[in-house]
Amino acid sequence: MRFLYKRPRLDQVSKELETLMEVMVSDQFIYLDLFVFSFIFTLFLAPVIPSLIIAILFFLASYSFFGCIYHFVISKITIKKLD
């Protein structure tokens, strides 16, 4: 059965990998990941957070903290490497 499938050419594979890397390192995708991880972090700490309002504040604080770390540290390093 394997002989029926044609292997893709190397340039097609590299083009698909390049497209995938562009999506994975885009700022929108990273901020979406930070949103999801902050939400999961807040859910795991829900038993020790006393109220819903404090949980929402904790979520916003963790999302903004991680977003600031990404923006001021990681993105500045990659911009300097590109120049």
N, C-alpha and C positions, 0 to 999 in steps of 0.2 A: 504494500500500500504506500510505502514511503516514496517509491519512485514516481508516483503520480503527482506529488507536490514539488513544484519548482522552487528552488531556493531563491530568495530575493537577492538582487545585486547589491554590492557593497555601498554604492552611492545612494541607493534608495534607503538602506538601513541607516546610513549616517545622516541623511536628510530627516528621517523620522526621529532619530535620537536628538538632533539639533532642535527640532520643533518641540519635543518633549522637555528638553532642558530650558528652553525659553519660557515655557509655561511654568515649570517647577520653580524657577528663580524669579518670577515676576513678583512685583510688590503686592499686587492684589491677592495673589495666592498665599503669600507669606502672611499678610495681615489676616486672611481668612483662617489660616492655620493657628495664628496667635489667638484669634477669637475662640476657636474650638478648644484649644488647650486651656485657655483661661476658664472657659465654661466647665470643662472636665475637672480642672483644679478646684473650682468653686464647689462643684458637686461632691468631690471627695472630702472637702472640708465642711460640708453641710452639717454633719452631726455636732461640730464644735462651734458653729456660728449661731448666735442666739436668736436672730430674727431674720425675716425676709429682706427687710430694708438694709440691714448690715451685710447680708449676702450679696445684694445687688451692688452696694458700695464696694464690697471686696472684689467682686467681679470687674467692675469698672476700674478700680485701682490696679488690679493685676494686669488687665488688658492694656491700660495706658502705660504701666511700668515696663512690661515686656515690649510694647510697641516703641517706647522711647529707647530702650536698649537696642532694639533692631535698627531704628532710624539713626541714632547718633553714633553707634559703634560699628555695626556690621555694614550698613550701607555706605558709610564714610570710608571704610577700609576698601570696599570693592570699587568705589569711585576713584580712590587714589591709585589703585592697581591699574585701572583702565587708562589713566593719564600718563 
